[in-house]
């Protein structure tokens, strides 16, 4: 058996923080752990701990499972155990609706011995305080290690709060660290809070959307993210390091990200490293952004579209003092946004004859590297150093080398997304740096000033006098004012409006919506219904951004301007077909006939931690969103569209986002219980969350 609401998996990693909850009869977001279960494939067993399946300790439960089993932890109590997971295919996670907590000082060790190669170990949704999580392959063959959605925190002065993956001679580790938060202090100069290291083995690592934070404000030795690849006599070693969309904050003397060949070995080894879309905020002097150092071997590097601010040096490529003249760092440094106090680029000349640097934006007093002709030397004009997104006046906008970005992400198999987990290209060209400029989120509240009858007018620079804006609103329960009316949008010069589809029903004062206005680019379009694509209750979307892509996060809104037709029904989306014939469809949830000429605003993007699908538990009325960006943030404005698997399977109604003051959690509430097969596509805009939460950037304007 497997408990309902388990995190969906995509390419072996969870898609989101979002979790469905147990049924609710009130608009309350209490946060219990549920034990409702549904069947799972027969080839893998799921054990709930503690339960009759695992009645004693969690460690005893781990020891008792078989290859391929999954353990779901179902307790809010601290787990006062060290966990050793050895020589078995296993997944350990927390049951839907929570995150299990180890007692302070407790560790998780996952190990493969010499006799058990070829194993896969996964852990997710766990909290560790003043303890380590370590994956170690000591045998031969290949081991697969995955860590996702962990919360690892060290108190000031504690040096153990780390996540580490280790490969040894004659073996290979395929390692994934995804959407994990680590706060702590490196244990020493050659250590990192998130570390991938080898001693003659092969490391194939993918680290994406992790959040790394120093726990103190002074400069420390070590790194935020470390790849330490070393050779040993008689081994080949090496591997591939891929770092994407990570955020590193704090003063790390080695570097927020540090890539090393031969830090403690004279045996040369070569590895490939692709570093794309990462954000490093050093917070002061004596700290580096992205560091690279070679000893006797070679680093083939691609450092593209990263943002590095408030550091002493931006990107370095140097040789270890004990290194040889044969060592090399080759590749490309392109489209990076670098704002530093000492040097932007620091390259050792004879080490880097084949390391090209161009199309970077550099705001620094000096550079010790040759910069290509497309380099921009200017202020990047950021929102703030603590949130280095671009303002509308930034010279980084539309200034990137699209070929360099495309090659980097395609070669490394990375998504076309920015550091916020939103679309990568939103204008004529990609922007320099990790963040892409152009999307807009804001909160709209109806009032006597902006509302007349069934219509309320928006007032925002992204929509005023912009007839081509594609507005997608989601209702938010606020001010104790509720509505269950279907609504749409239309443009009436000079503004966009939200209107009730039932024109006889006025919009009450105090109703609130979160408005999502994506920039005009691939993934943002208007769908026009006609007799060829509309039948009965639904209309079929035909667009390259959605066709044959069932995992896409799709949002829709009825656009009266596209076709002057009212549709007084709640709408959602469903996916039909398979393979090349698979299509997304917009439909009336109650199966009422959809006017054939109806028009819709559509938004589509790949899944990320900030764009995800969350399932509703059948019979519940609330889906809780457990997401670190919006937890405890009542001013957030998330966006959602309902997804149905079986159209017309049960009564449908409206939904709205609701913030639980007592729990600090957002939820998606329905006046009637959700039928089976209901889920939601959700988009969270980190820029909007920062804007509403951190309005004053004292001494931090760019």
C-alpha positions in Angstrom: 0.0 0.0 0.0 1.1 3.6 -0.6 -0.4 6.6 1.0 -2.4 9.0 -1.1 -0.8 12.3 -2.1 2.7 10.8 -2.6 5.0 13.2 -4.4 4.8 12.5 -8.2 8.1 11.6 -9.7 9.6 12.9 -13.0 12.9 11.4 -14.2 13.4 10.0 -10.7 12.9 13.3 -8.8 9.9 14.9 -7.1 8.2 17.6 -9.1 7.3 19.8 -6.2 6.9 20.7 -2.6 3.2 20.5 -2.9 1.2 17.9 -1.0 -2.5 17.1 -0.7 -4.1 17.0 2.7 -6.7 15.0 4.5 -10.4 16.1 4.0 -11.4 19.4 5.5 -14.9 20.6 6.4 -13.8 24.1 7.4 -11.5 26.6 5.7 -8.7 25.6 8.0 -5.2 24.5 7.0 -4.3 22.3 9.9 -1.3 20.2 9.0 -1.8 16.6 10.2 -0.2 13.5 8.7 -2.6 11.3 6.9 -2.7 7.5 6.7 -5.1 7.1 3.8 -3.6 4.7 1.2 -4.0 3.6 -2.3 -2.5 0.5 -4.0 0.9 0.7 -5.6 2.6 -1.5 -8.3 3.1 -5.1 -7.1 6.8 -5.1 -7.7 7.4 -2.7 -4.8 6.1 -2.6 -1.3 5.5 0.5 0.7 5.7 0.4 4.5 4.4 3.1 6.8 6.4 3.8 9.9 5.3 3.7 12.7 2.5 1.2 12.0 1.9 -2.5 12.3 4.1 -2.9 9.3 7.0 -1.3 11.2 6.2 -1.3 14.9 9.6 -0.6 16.5 12.3 1.8 15.4 12.8 3.4 12.0 16.2 1.8 11.7 14.7 -1.6 12.3 12.1 -0.9 9.6 14.9 0.1 7.2 16.8 -3.1 7.9 13.7 -5.2 7.4 12.7 -4.0 3.9 13.5 -5.7 0.6 15.0 -4.3 -2.6 12.8 -1.8 -4.2 10.7 -1.0 -1.1 9.6 2.4 0.0 9.3 3.6 3.6 6.9 6.5 4.3 7.4 8.2 7.7 4.1 9.1 9.4 4.9 11.0 12.6 5.3 14.6 13.8 7.6 13.5 16.6 11.3 14.0 16.5 13.1 10.8 15.4 16.0 10.3 17.9 17.9 7.8 15.8 21.0 7.7 13.6 19.9 6.1 10.3 22.2 3.7 8.4 20.9 2.5 5.0 23.2 -0.1 3.5 23.3 -2.2 0.4 19.7 -2.0 -0.7 17.5 -0.4 -3.3 15.2 1.8 -1.2 13.4 5.1 -0.9 12.8 6.8 2.4 10.4 9.8 2.6 7.7 11.4 4.6 4.1 10.7 4.1 2.0 13.3 2.3 1.5 16.5 4.2 4.6 16.7 6.3 8.4 16.5 6.7 9.8 14.1 9.2 12.4 15.6 11.7 15.5 13.9 13.1 16.5 14.9 16.5 19.4 17.4 16.6 22.8 15.8 16.1 21.4 12.7 14.3 22.9 11.6 11.0 21.8 9.7 7.9 24.4 7.5 6.2 23.6 5.7 3.0 26.3 3.2 1.9 27.1 0.7 -0.8 29.7 -1.9 0.1 32.0 -3.9 -2.1 29.5 -6.7 -2.5 26.4 -4.8 -3.5 26.9 -2.6 -6.6 24.1 -1.4 -8.8 21.8 -0.1 -6.1 19.6 2.9 -6.0 19.0 4.9 -2.8 16.6 7.8 -2.5 15.6 10.0 0.4 13.3 13.0 0.4 11.2 15.3 2.6 13.3 15.0 5.7 14.7 17.5 8.2 18.1 17.2 9.7 19.5 19.5 12.4 23.3 19.7 13.3 23.8 16.4 11.4 25.0 15.1 8.1 23.5 13.3 5.2 26.1 11.2 3.4 26.0 8.9 0.4 29.0 6.7 0.0 29.9 4.1 -2.6 32.7 1.8 -1.4 32.2 -1.0 -3.8 32.5 -1.6 -7.6 30.1 -0.9 -10.4 27.5 1.9 -10.4 25.4 3.3 -7.6 22.5 5.8 -8.0 22.0 8.2 -5.1 19.1 10.8 -5.0 18.4 13.4 -2.3 15.5 15.7 -2.8 13.5 18.3 -0.8 15.7 17.9 2.3 16.1 20.6 5.0 19.5 20.4 6.5 20.4 23.1 9.1 23.4 23.6 11.3 23.4 26.0 14.3 26.1 28.7 14.4 29.5 27.1 14.8 28.3 23.6 13.9 30.4 22.0 11.1 28.4 18.8 10.4 25.4 20.1 8.5 26.3 18.8 5.1 25.1 16.8 2.1 27.9 14.7 0.6 28.2 12.2 -2.2 31.4 10.1 -2.5 32.8 7.8 -5.2 35.9 5.6 -4.7 38.3 3.9 -7.1 36.8 1.6 -9.7 33.2 2.7 -9.2 30.7 5.2 -10.5 28.2 7.3 -8.6 25.2 8.9 -10.3 24.2 11.5 -7.9 21.2 13.9 -7.8 20.7 16.7 -5.3 17.4 18.4 -6.0 15.5 21.2 -4.3 17.3 20.9 -1.0 18.0 23.6 1.5 21.3 23.5 3.5 22.3 26.1 6.1 25.6 25.7 7.9 29.3 26.1 7.9 31.9 24.1 5.9 34.1 21.9 8.0 37.2 23.3 6.4 38.8 24.8 3.4 38.4 21.7 1.2 34.8 21.1 2.2 31.4 22.2 1.0 27.9 22.3 2.4 26.9 20.3 -0.7 29.8 18.2 -1.9 30.5 15.7 -4.6 33.9 14.1 -4.3 35.9 11.3 -5.8 39.1 9.4 -5.0 39.7 7.7 -8.3 36.1 7.0 -9.0 33.7 8.5 -11.5 31.1 11.1 -10.4 28.1 12.0 -12.5 26.3 14.7 -10.5 23.3 16.8 -11.1 22.5 19.5 -8.6 19.5 21.6 -9.3 17.5 24.3 -7.5 19.2 23.8 -4.2 19.4 26.6 -1.7 22.7 26.9 0.1 23.2 29.4 3.0 26.1 30.2 5.4 24.8 30.2 8.9 27.1 33.2 10.0 27.9 36.5 8.3 31.7 36.3 8.6 33.9 34.9 5.8 34.6 31.2 6.1 36.9 28.8 4.3 35.4 26.1 2.1 32.6 26.3 -0.5 28.9 26.4 -0.8 28.8 23.7 -3.5 32.0 21.7 -4.1 33.0 19.3 -6.8 36.3 17.7 -5.8 37.4 15.3 -8.5 40.7 13.4 -7.8 42.5 10.6 -9.5 44.5 7.7 -8.1 47.1 5.6 -9.8 45.7 2.9 -12.0 42.1 4.4 -12.2 40.4 6.5 -14.9 37.9 8.5 -12.8 36.5 11.8 -13.8 32.8 12.2 -14.7 30.3 15.0 -15.4 29.2 17.7 -13.0 26.0 19.6 -13.9 24.9 22.5 -11.7 21.7 24.3 -12.5 19.5 26.9 -10.9 21.1 26.7 -7.5 21.3 29.7 -5.1 24.3 30.1 -2.8 24.3 32.9 -0.2 27.2 33.7 2.1 30.9 34.5 2.2 32.8 31.4 1.0 36.5 31.8 0.6 36.9 29.0 -1.9 33.8 30.0 -3.8 30.0 29.8 -3.7 30.6 27.1 -6.3 34.0 25.5 -6.5 35.2 23.0 -9.1 38.5 21.3 -8.4 40.6 18.8 -10.2 43.4 17.2 -8.1 43.0 19.1 -4.9 44.9 16.4 -3.0 46.3 14.2 -5.8 49.0 14.4 -8.4 47.3 11.8 -10.6 45.7 13.7 -13.5 42.1 13.2 -14.2 39.6 15.0 -16.6 36.0 15.9 -16.0 33.3 18.0 -17.6 31.5 20.7 -15.7 28.4 22.6 -16.8 27.3 25.5 -14.6 24.2 27.2 -15.8 21.7 29.6 -14.2 23.1 29.6 -10.7 22.9 32.6 -8.4 25.7 33.5 -6.0 25.3 36.3 -3.5 28.5 36.6 -1.4 27.5 39.4 0.9 30.9 41.1 1.2 34.7 41.0 0.7 37.1 38.0 0.7 34.6 35.8 -0.9 34.5 34.3 -4.4 31.7 33.5 -6.8 32.6 30.5 -9.0 36.0 29.1 -8.5 37.9 26.6 -10.6 41.3 25.0 -9.9 43.2 22.3 -11.8 46.2 20.4 -10.6 47.6 18.0 -13.2 44.5 17.2 -15.3 41.8 19.0 -17.2 38.5 20.6 -16.5 36.3 21.0 -19.5 34.0 23.8 -18.3 30.9 25.6 -19.5 29.9 28.5 -17.2 26.8 30.2 -18.7 24.1 32.6 -17.6 25.0 32.7 -13.9 24.5 35.7 -11.6 27.3 36.6 -9.2 27.0 39.7 -7.0 28.6 41.3 -3.9 31.7 39.1 -4.1 35.4 40.0 -4.2 36.0 38.0 -7.4 33.5 36.7 -9.9 34.8 33.7 -11.9 38.3 32.3 -11.4 40.3 29.7 -13.3 43.6 29.0 -11.5 46.1 26.2 -11.0 46.9 24.6 -7.7 50.3 25.5 -6.2 51.3 21.9 -6.5 49.9 21.6 -10.0 51.8 21.0 -13.3 52.1 22.9 -16.5 50.1 20.2 -18.3 46.9 21.0 -16.5 44.2 22.9 -18.4 40.8 24.5 -18.0 39.1 24.6 -21.3 35.7 25.8 -22.5 33.4 28.8 -22.3 32.4 31.5 -19.9 29.4 33.3 -21.4 26.3 35.3 -20.5 27.3 35.7 -16.9 26.3 38.7 -14.8 29.2 39.7 -12.5 29.2 42.5 -10.0 32.2 42.4 -7.7 34.5 44.6 -5.7 37.9 43.5 -6.9 37.9 41.5 -10.2 35.3 40.2 -12.5 37.3 37.4 -14.2 40.5 35.9 -13.0 42.2 33.5 -15.3 45.8 32.0 -15.1 47.0 32.7 -18.6 49.0 29.5 -19.4 46.2 27.3 -17.8 43.4 28.8 -19.9 44.5 29.3 -23.6 41.3 27.5 -24.6 38.9 29.2 -22.2 36.9 31.8 -24.0 35.0 34.6 -22.2 32.4 36.7 -24.0 28.9 38.2 -23.8 29.3 38.7 -20.0 28.2 41.8 -18.2 30.9 42.8 -15.8 30.7 45.5 -13.2 34.1 45.3 -11.4 37.3 47.5 -11.0 39.5 45.0 -13.0 39.8 41.8 -14.9 42.7 39.3 -15.2 41.3 37.7 -18.3 40.8 38.6 -21.9 37.2 39.5 -22.5 35.5 39.1 -25.9 34.2 42.0 -28.0 30.6 41.5 -26.8 31.4 42.0 -23.2 29.3 44.7 -21.5 31.1 46.8 -18.9 28.3 48.5 -17.0 26.1 48.5 -13.9 23.6 45.6 -14.2 20.9 47.8 -12.6 19.4 45.1 -10.3 16.4 45.2 -8.1 18.8 44.6 -5.1 22.0 42.8 -4.3 20.0 40.4 -2.0 17.6 39.7 -4.9 19.7 40.3 -8.1 16.9 40.2 -10.6 16.9 42.7 -13.5 15.1 46.0 -13.5 13.5 47.2 -16.8 16.6 49.5 -17.3 19.2 46.7 -17.1 21.6 46.4 -20.1 21.5 42.6 -19.5 18.0 42.3 -21.0 18.0 40.6 -24.4 21.9 40.8 -24.5 22.8 37.1 -24.1 24.4 34.9 -26.7 21.5 32.5 -27.4 23.8 29.9 -29.0 26.0 29.7 -26.0 22.9 29.2 -23.7 21.3 26.7 -26.1 24.4 24.6 -26.5 25.0 24.5 -22.7 21.5 23.4 -21.7 21.1 21.0 -24.6 24.4 19.3 -24.1 23.9 18.9 -20.4 20.2 17.9 -20.6 19.1 20.9 -18.6 15.6 22.6 -18.8 15.0 25.9 -20.6 14.2 27.6 -17.3 15.7 30.5 -15.3 16.8 30.5 -11.7 13.2 31.3 -10.6 12.1 28.1 -12.3 10.2 30.0 -14.9 10.6 30.3 -18.7 14.2 31.0 -19.8 13.5 33.2 -22.8 10.8 35.9 -22.5 11.9 38.5 -25.0 13.6 38.8 -28.3 16.7 37.1 -26.9 17.8 35.6 -23.6 19.0 37.9 -20.9 22.5 37.9 -19.4 22.5 36.3 -16.0 20.5 33.6 -14.2 17.2 35.5 -14.1 15.0 36.3 -17.1 13.1 39.6 -17.1 9.5 40.0 -18.2 6.9 38.2 -16.2 4.7 40.0 -13.7 2.5 39.0 -10.8 0.4 41.2 -8.6 -2.6 41.2 -6.3 -5.8 42.9 -7.3 -8.6 43.7 -4.8 -12.0 44.9 -5.9 -13.2 48.2 -4.4 -15.7 51.0 -5.0 -13.0 52.8 -7.0 -12.3 50.1 -9.5 -15.5 48.0 -9.6 -18.8 48.6 -11.4 -21.5 45.9 -11.4 -20.0 42.6 -12.6 -16.7 44.2 -13.7 -13.5 45.2 -11.8 -10.6 47.0 -13.5 -6.9 46.1 -13.1 -4.3 48.9 -12.6 -0.8 47.8 -13.2 2.0 48.8 -15.6 2.0 45.3 -17.1 -1.6 45.6 -18.2 -2.5 49.3 -18.6 -2.6 50.2 -22.3 -1.3 46.8 -23.2 -4.0 45.2 -25.2 -1.8 42.2 -26.0 -1.2 41.3 -22.4 -2.3 37.8 -21.5 -3.8 38.0 -18.1 -4.5 34.9 -16.0 -6.2 35.6 -12.7 -6.7 33.2 -9.8 -9.1 34.1 -7.0 -7.8 34.4 -3.5 -10.0 34.3 -0.4 -9.3 37.5 1.5 -11.0 40.1 3.6 -13.6 37.5 4.6 -15.2 38.0 1.1 -16.0 34.9 -0.9 -17.5 34.1 -4.3 -18.2 31.0 -6.3 -18.9 32.8 -9.6 -17.1 31.8 -12.8 -15.0 34.8 -14.1 -13.0 35.8 -17.2 -11.0 38.7 -18.5 -11.4 41.3 -21.2 -9.6 44.4 -22.4 -11.4 47.7 -22.6 -9.1 50.6 -23.5 -7.0 51.5 -21.5 -7.2 48.6 -19.1 -7.8 44.9 -18.5 -10.7 43.8 -16.4 -12.0 40.8 -14.5 -15.7 40.1 -14.9 -18.3 37.7 -13.7 -19.5 35.4 -16.5 -23.0 35.7 -14.9 -23.4 39.4 -15.7 -26.3 39.7 -13.4 -24.1 39.0 -10.4 -22.1 42.0 -9.2 -18.5 41.7 -7.9 -18.5 42.3 -4.2 -16.0 44.8 -2.8 -13.0 43.1 -1.2 -12.7 40.2 -3.5 -9.1 39.4 -4.4 -7.3 37.8 -7.3 -3.6 37.0 -8.0 -3.0 38.2 -11.6 -0.3 36.4 -13.6 0.9 38.4 -16.7 3.6 36.3 -18.5 5.7 38.1 -21.0 5.1 37.5 -24.7 7.2 34.6 -25.7 7.0 30.9 -26.4 4.6 29.4 -23.8 2.3 32.5 -23.6 -0.4 32.6 -26.3 -4.1 33.0 -27.0 -6.1 30.0 -28.1 -9.0 30.7 -30.4 -11.8 28.2 -30.4 -13.6 27.3 -33.7 -15.6 24.6 -35.3 -12.5 22.5 -36.1 -11.1 22.4 -32.6 -14.2 22.7 -30.3 -16.6 19.9 -29.7 -19.2 19.7 -26.9 -17.7 20.9 -23.6 -14.0 21.3 -24.7 -11.6 22.9 -27.1 -8.3 21.3 -28.2 -5.1 23.4 -28.0 -2.7 23.1 -30.9 0.6 24.8 -30.0 4.2 23.7 -30.0 4.4 24.8 -26.3 1.9 22.1 -25.3 1.6 19.5 -28.0 2.7 16.0 -26.9 3.8 17.4 -23.5 1.5 15.9 -20.8 3.9 17.1 -18.0 3.7 20.7 -18.9 2.3 23.1 -16.3 -0.6 24.8 -18.2 -2.7 27.7 -16.9 -5.7 29.1 -18.7 -8.2 32.0 -18.5 -11.3 32.8 -20.5 -10.6 35.9 -22.7 -13.8 37.6 -23.8 -11.8 40.0 -26.0 -10.6 37.2 -28.2 -14.3 36.3 -28.9 -17.2 38.2 -27.5 -18.8 35.2 -26.0 -19.8 34.6 -22.3 -19.2 31.2 -20.7 -20.9 31.1 -17.3 -19.1 27.8 -16.3 -16.0 26.9 -14.3 -13.2 25.8 -16.6 -10.1 23.6 -16.3 -7.8 21.6 -18.5 -7.3 18.0 -19.3 -4.8 16.0 -21.4 -5.9 13.5 -24.0 -4.2 11.2 -26.4 -0.6 10.0 -26.3 2.7 10.3 -28.1 2.7 12.8 -31.0 -1.1 13.0 -30.9 -1.3 14.1 -27.3 -3.0 17.4 -26.7 -4.1 19.7 -23.9 -7.8 20.7 -23.9 -9.7 23.5 -22.2 -13.1 22.4 -21.0 -16.2 23.3 -19.0 -15.9 21.2 -15.9 -19.7 20.6 -15.7 -19.7 19.4 -19.3 -21.9 22.2 -20.5 -21.5 23.0 -24.2 -18.6 25.4 -24.7 -19.3 28.2 -27.3 -17.3 27.2 -30.4 -15.7 30.7 -30.7 -14.5 31.0 -27.2 -11.0 32.5 -26.7 -8.5 31.7 -23.9 -5.2 33.1 -22.6 -2.8 30.1 -22.1 0.5 29.8 -20.3 2.7 26.7 -20.5 6.1 25.8 -19.1 8.2 22.9 -18.0 7.8 21.7 -14.4 10.1 23.2 -11.7 10.0 23.7 -7.9 8.0 26.9 -8.6 5.8 25.4 -11.3 4.3 22.1 -10.4 1.2 19.9 -10.3 -0.4 18.8 -7.0 -3.1 16.2 -6.6 -6.2 16.6 -4.5 -7.2 13.8 -2.2 -10.6 12.6 -3.3 -13.3 13.7 -0.9 -11.2 16.5 0.6 -12.0 20.2 0.1 -8.5 21.6 0.6 -5.1 21.0 -1.0 -2.3 22.3 1.2 0.8 23.8 -0.5 3.9 23.3 1.5 6.4 25.5 -0.3 9.3 27.4 1.4 8.8 30.5 -0.7 5.2 31.1 0.4 5.1 29.4 3.7 4.4 32.1 6.3 3.9 34.8 3.5 0.2 35.9 3.5 1.0 38.5 0.8 2.0 35.9 -1.8 0.0 35.6 -5.0 0.2 32.1 -6.3 -1.6 31.0 -9.5 -3.4 27.8 -10.4 -5.6 26.1 -13.0 -7.6 23.0 -12.3 -6.6 19.7 -14.0 -9.1 16.8 -14.4 -8.3 13.3 -15.4 -11.9 12.2 -16.1 -14.1 15.1 -17.2 -17.6 15.1 -15.8 -16.9 12.4 -13.2 -18.3 14.4 -10.2 -19.9 17.7 -9.3 -17.5 20.7 -9.7 -17.3 24.1 -8.3 -15.1 27.1 -8.0 -11.8 27.1 -6.1 -9.7 29.8 -4.5 -6.4 30.1 -2.7 -6.7 30.5 1.1 -4.0 31.4 3.6 -4.1 29.7 7.0 -3.1 32.3 9.6 -2.6 29.7 12.3 -0.4 27.3 10.2 1.3 29.7 7.8 0.3 27.5 4.8 -1.5 28.3 1.6 -4.2 25.9 0.4 -6.5 25.5 -2.6 -10.1 25.4 -1.3 -13.3 24.1 -2.9 -16.8 24.5 -1.5 -17.5 20.9 -2.5 -15.3 17.9 -2.1 -12.8 17.2 -4.8 -13.7 14.2 -7.0 -11.1 11.5 -7.8 -8.6 12.5 -10.5 -8.5 16.2 -9.6 -5.2 18.1 -9.5 -3.9 21.6 -10.0 -1.2 23.2 -12.0 0.4 25.8 -9.8 2.9 28.6 -10.6 4.7 30.7 -7.9 6.5 33.8 -8.9 9.5 34.4 -6.6 9.9 38.0 -7.7 6.4 38.8 -6.5 7.0 37.0 -3.2 10.2 39.1 -2.6 8.5 42.3 -3.7 5.6 41.9 -1.3 7.6 40.6 1.6 10.8 42.7 1.4 9.7 46.2 0.4 12.6 48.0 2.0 16.1 47.2 0.8 18.1 49.4 3.2 21.3 50.6 1.5 20.9 47.9 -1.1 19.6 49.7 -4.2 21.8 49.0 -7.2 
